[in-house]
Amino acid sequence: MMRCGSTVTDAPDFGLAVRMMDANGSTVGVGVLVGSREILTCAHVVNAALGRDRAVQDRPAGEVTVAFALGDGSLRARVQLWMPPPRTGAIGDDIAGLVVTSIEVPTGATPARLAANPPARGRVVDVFGYPGNPPRPHGAWVTATVRGQVGDRHLQLDSTLDSALRIQPGFSGSPVCDRDTGRVVGLLTTAPPAASEQRDSYAITADRLRLAWPEILDPRHTQARRRAASGVSEVTILHVSDPRFGHHLVGGNSLTPADQDHDALFGRLHDDLEALAGDPGLRPDLMVVTGDLAERGLRSELEQVVGFLTALTEAVQLPRRHVAIVPGNHDLNRKACAAYFQEQEADECQPVAPYWPKWKHFAAAFERSTRESRG
């Protein structure tokens, strides 16, 4: 089980993978726990585990043997979701969802969480697998870099040059974990041959996975079904107002010990939102952030704002495209505005409303965040 959910700082600390095994007990790929008993992997890995050709399209009836490193022995799991792998003349998603049937999963096996937003180009990710060249029977980590999205459902990953190993077929079905957030940004499905010098591999995006198995992977699925059953049309809005990063009460400059950490505001909001998500099951469909976001419109303050909002959207699993931002007067940079007036005066020109330079740091911060969210 990959423990992908908490914030990660240095080396990978996601726990251990679910090994997908064949009838001889050999590892044929990787899976990840995504629910209390649900495991996500690739369809071609399930085919291999059952001794079938990897490109077989029909849904298998047999149970798959899986093993959690957190517990002793192996477990059995049945196929509940089946989206077959690609083959000549057919298009497949290569996604399989399994449900453990034999016994409870080991204590401490924490489900992974999908990222709400695509990773930015250049993002560092970690992938766990069981390579055959050279053989690593106990598994091994590979560090990769996100190169961007390919087509409408895959991410290209490049194994880093300083990595001791390359991503190869023994990594199939592994969750691709964002080094900074610990969230799953994709499921590895295609890798170059072990003996190849190629370093590019491909993962199914988190968005595609969420659409494939919404009742397990989309936290808003139950909320949407409840609304549909009641016939009530509604939208849940999270309104965040006046965080004012850079002010003495937030932004890491507090006079009170409880707020001296700049993450204090996020931590407190996160706890409240987690409680609301659990009971009564409220999750925001839209976040509206109204100024003042910063105190003086400084670049450093606005970078804190972007970091805060990025963490908050991931915490509530909300895409950034569902965030509306309304700036306030504290979000403009008055010194930049005054400098613009002086420059215009020096050039014997009249300042032009709305005096755009006063917004330059605000605009730059969110334009950069928007580019990164597109991957």
Helices and strands as residue ranges (DSSP letters): E 18-21, E 27-33, E 38-41, H 43-49, E 64-68, E 75-83, E 95-100, E 124-129, E 140-150, E 154-159, G 169-171, E 175-178, E 184-190, E 200-205, H 206-212, H 214-217, H 221-230, E 237-241, G 257-259, H 264-278, E 286-290, H 299-315, G 320-322, E 323-326, G 329-331, H 334-346, G 356-359, H 360-373
